[in-house]
Amino acid sequence: IAIARDVNIFPKHSEDGEVLKAFEGREFFNKPEFEQLDLLKSGNIVFCRAEPSDKQKLIRMLQSLDEISAMTGDGVNDAPALQQADIGVAMGITGTEVSKQAADMILVDDNFSTIVNAIEEGRCIYANMQAFICFLISCNIGEICAILLATLSGVPEPLTAMHLLWVNLVTDGPPATALGFNPPVPDLMKQPPRPSNEPIMTPWLITRYCLTGLYVGIATVGIFVSHYLNRGVTLSELSNWGKCGQFWFKWDKSCDDLFTGHGRMLPQTLSLTTLVCMEMFKALSAVSVDNSLLSVGPHRNPLLILGVAFPMMLHLLVVYSSNLGLKSLGESFGMVALSKENWISILKWSAPILIVEEILKAIGREVNKMKPKED
């Protein structure tokens, strides 16, 4: 008991009437089974003079209570319990080879505080996997929504097949890869354990990224449509653009000027650039799945900054290739140079994705408070 107090298993000073649960292995297992389970359900317990078989019994009982059991050991006789536990931890210096082979984790410095570091690293890896998967899924949902909305409304395609390939192969890859190097968020070890049966994509995350993807689709089509509205084309005319010159026409503009060549490439370049900017904003916001961008900024992951800057520079290179004497490069991708007014319009449609993300993150934090936790 004195050692248990020393390492904070038991409180330093017990309150009057408080019973400390400390048993010899034989003493504990002589009790009725229901009493053993009741003792294991709450509070800390110290066992001494326990036999190897006692350790296995304890692990089986904890697992029957749906607890996640961890076992530390260094001897040959600890190997069966190390293998049976959900997480077996062996000592790297004093541990036997048998115990190391049976364990899931080996403490190379035999320091128990290393377990805390390992848990933090594991949580960080899990969060980064979520950020990586959710970023790519939400981006793809946005692209699907954009094509679907354009098809249902009858407007011309805001993105070509080349544009979709450009987004998926060039502008999505570097930011998604960089998200795998996000550092641990400051409150990572203060968060309660997640349920062991919780999927990496929870129902809330799926809902959240569907909503984000829906805005991405609306903004991508919206800037495309607004370009034609500013040129005097009504929504009805735009949804029947294939009948231009037959059932409707503009005195000051030919159908070719509106829907072919530069007239078509400019609104498509606006849509593509808006989509790229939204995905870059989303990547910067994804440095933390639930923490606000104001509390955990992208500066914490320099690789993410680089992963966003590099594809953005490539995109700008293609957009302004005609100004660099590489006109055929931009034409091959169906892109033209953008003016200052075009960029103001792009930011008006793309920047609100950050507000959408912040609102959904705030809701997500409340959802996390309400879901069941592991003890």
N, C-alpha and C positions, 0 to 999 in steps of 0.2 A: 504493500500500500504506500509506503514511504517513497519508493521509486516511482509509482504511478502519480503521486502528487508532484514529484520533482519534474516530470515530463508533461504535466498538465492533463493527464488522463482523468485524474480526479482533481477537484478544486483544492487549492492550498489550505483553505479553512472551511471545514464542514459546518453546516448549520445544525442547530440542535435537533436531534431526532432524525437527521439524514442518514440513510443506510447506504454504505458503500458496498458495491457488489464485487466481491473478490472471492474466488473459489479455487480449490484444487480440482484438477480434472475429474478425479474419481468422485469427489463430493458433489460436483455439479450433476454428473450423469447418474447418480443414485436418486435424484429427484424425479418425480413424475414428469412425463414428456410435456404435458400442457404447461407445467410450471417452468420448465426449461425454456419453452417458446415465449412465455410471458416475460421472463427475465431478459431474453434477447431482443425483445421488441423495442425497448427504450433504454436510454442511458448507456453509459460506458461500463464495461465489465472487464475485470482482470482475472486471467487464469494463470495458475502456476502448477508446476509438476504435471503437465499434461503429456500424455503419450501421443505418438504419431497418429494412432487411430482416433484419438479424441479430437485432433485438429480436423480430420476428415469429417467426423460427425458434426462438428460445429459448422463447417462450410456447407454441408448438406442441409442443415437446419436453417441457416441464413438464406440459402437459395430457395428453400421451401416458403420463406416469408417474402419472396420476391426482392430480396436485397442483393446488391452487387458486392460480392465478397472479394477481398484482397488478402493475400497471404505472403508474408515475408519469411525467408528461411535461408540457411546456409549449409545444412547438413544433408547427408544421404537420406536420413529418415524423414526429412521435410519434403522430399521429392513428390510423393503421392499427393500431399495436400497442395503443393505448389501447382501441380498439373490440374487438380480438380477445381481450384479456385477460378473465379472469373478473371482475375489478374494475379499471376504469380510473380513475386519479386524476389530475385536471388541476389546475394552479395557477390560482387565482382572480385574482391581481394581475398576474403576469408572463405568464400563459398566453394563447395565442391563442384566438380564438373557435372556430376549427376544433377545437382540442384539447378545449375545454370541451364542445362538442357531442358529441364522440366518447366522452367520459368518463362513468363512472357516478357519480363523486363529484368535487366541486370544492372545493378548499381555499381558502376566501375570504381567509385570512390567509397563505397560502403556507407554513404551518408544519407540518412533518411530524408533530409531536406531536399535532396535531388529529386525525390518523388514529386514534390510540389512543382519543381521546374518542369518535370516531364508532363504533369497534368496541364500546366500552362501551355506548353508547346503543343500538346494534343488538342486542346481547345482552340488554339490559334490556327492549327492546320484545318480543323473542322470548319471554323468560321471562314477561312480563306476558300475552302472548297465550296461553301455556300455562295460566297461572293462571286466566284468564278462561274459556277453553274447558273446562278440567277442572272448574272449580267448577260451571258450569252442567250439564255432562254428569253429574257425580256426583250432583247434586241431583235431576235428572230420573230417573236410575237408581233413587235412593232412593224416589221417588214411585211408580215402576212396580213396584218390589219390594213396597211397602206394599199396593198394590191387588192384586197377584198373590198375595201371601201370604194376604190376607184372603179372596180368592176361593177359593183352594185349600183353606183350612181351614174354609170355610163360615161364618165369623163375619160379623156385620154390617159394612157398609162403614165403615172408620174415617174416611174423608174423602169429602165430597160433591164434585160437579163445581164448585160455587161455591168450595169450599176450595182445590181445585187451581188454579183461576183466580187466586184471591187470592195463592197462593204464587208462581205463575209471573209474574204481572203486577206485583205490588206488592213482595213481600219478596225476590225474587231479583234484580230489576233493579238497584237502587242499589248493593248490594255488588259485583255483577259488574262494573258500570261503574267503580266505584272501584278495582277490582283492576288496571285498565289504567293507573293512576297510581302503581303501586308503585315505590319508588326502587330503584336497583341494590343488590344485596346486597353486603356488604363483600368477599367473596372472589370476586366475579364475574370479575375480570380474572386471577385465579389459576387459574381453571378451564381445562383444556385445550380446544381447539376440538372441537366435536361433529362427527361424520361428516356430510359434505355431503349424503348421501342419507338421513339420518335423518328420519322423519316427525315432525310436531309432537306427534302422539299415538303414543308408542312402545308396543310390546306391554306393557312393564312398567306404564306409566301407565294403560293400559286396564284391566289386571288390578287395579291399585291402586284405581282409582275404582269398579270393580265391587265390590270388597270393602267399600269405604266405603259405597257405595250399598246394599249388602246389610245392613250394620248399621243404616243409616238406616231401611230398610224394616222390619227386625225391631223396632227401638225404637218406631217409629210404631204398629205393630200391637200390640207388647208392652204399652205403657201402656194401650191400649184394652182389651185382654183382662184385664189385671191389675185394672182398675177393676171389671169384672163379677165377677172371682174374689173380690174383697174384699166384694162385695155378696152372696156366697153362691151365685153361679151357677157350675156346674162347666163344664169345657171341653166335655164331651159335650153339655150343655144349650145352651151358647153356639153350638156348631156346628150345632145344630138349633133355632136361635132362632125360626125361622118356625113351628115346631110347638108353641110355648109356648101353654098352655091346652088343647092337644089330647092330647099324649103326656107332657107334664111341666108342673108349675106350682109356684109358691112360695106358701105359705100367707100370708106376711106382705107379699107384693108382687104386684101385678097385672102382666100382660104389658105393658100400656100404660105403666105406671110404669118398666118396664125398657127398652123398646125404642122408645118414641115420646116426643115432646115433650121436656121437660127431661131425662128419663131417657136419651134418645139423644144430646141435644146436649152434655151434660157430657162423656161419654167422647170424643166427636168433637172437642170443644174441647181436651181434653187431648192427643189425637193431633196435631191441627193445631199447637198451641203447641209441642209437643215437636219436631215437624218444623221449625218456624220457628226455634226455638232452636238446633237442630243445624246448620241452614244458616248461621245467624249465626256459630256457633262455627267452622264450616268456612271461612267467609269470612275470619275473623280469622287462622286458621291458614294460609290461602293467600297471605299476604303474601310468602312464599317457597315455591317448589315443593318444595325438598328440605331447606332449612335448618330447624332446630328452632325452634319458637315462642319458646323461651327465649333463643336467640341472635339471632334477627331477629324482634322483636316488632311487633305491629300499630301501635304508636305511631309507627313510621317513616313511616306513610302516614295523615296526619290525615283525608284524604278517605274512607279506608276506615272509620275510626271513625264518621264522619258517615254514611256509607253503610249502616252496620249500625244505628246509633242511630235514624235516621229511620224505616225500615220497622218496627223494633221498637216504636217509639212509636205508629205507626199501628195496629199489631196490638193493642197494649194499649188503645188508644182504643176499638176495636171490642169487645174482650173485656169491658171495664168500661163500655160505653156505657149500660147500664141504671142504673148508679150515677150517671151524669151526666145522667139524665133523657132519654136517647135509647134507650129500650128496643127500639124497632122496628128500630134500626140493627143491634144485635146479633142480633136474631131473624132479620133478613133474611139474615144470613151464617151462621145456625145456630150461634151462639156464645153462651155464658153466662159470667158472672163466675166467677173461680177463687178458691179459698181458699188460705190459707198451706200447708195440707197438700198441696193439688193442686200447688203450685209446687215443693215438696220432691220430690214424685214426678216431676215434669217434669225437674228437674235431675238426679235419679238416672238417668233414661233418656237424657238428651241430653248431659250433660257427658262421658261416656266416649268420645264421638266424638273429643275432643281426644287421648285416649290412643291410640285407633286410628290417628289421623293421625300422631302422633309415632312410633309403631312402624313404620308404612309408610314414613315419611320416612327413618328410620334404615336400613331395608332398601333403599330407593331410593338412598341414598348409597353403599351397598356395590355395588349393581348398576351404578351409574355408574362405579365404579372398575374394574369388570371388562370393560366394553364397549370395543370398539376406538375409538381416537382418531385424528383427523387430525393429521399432523405440523405 
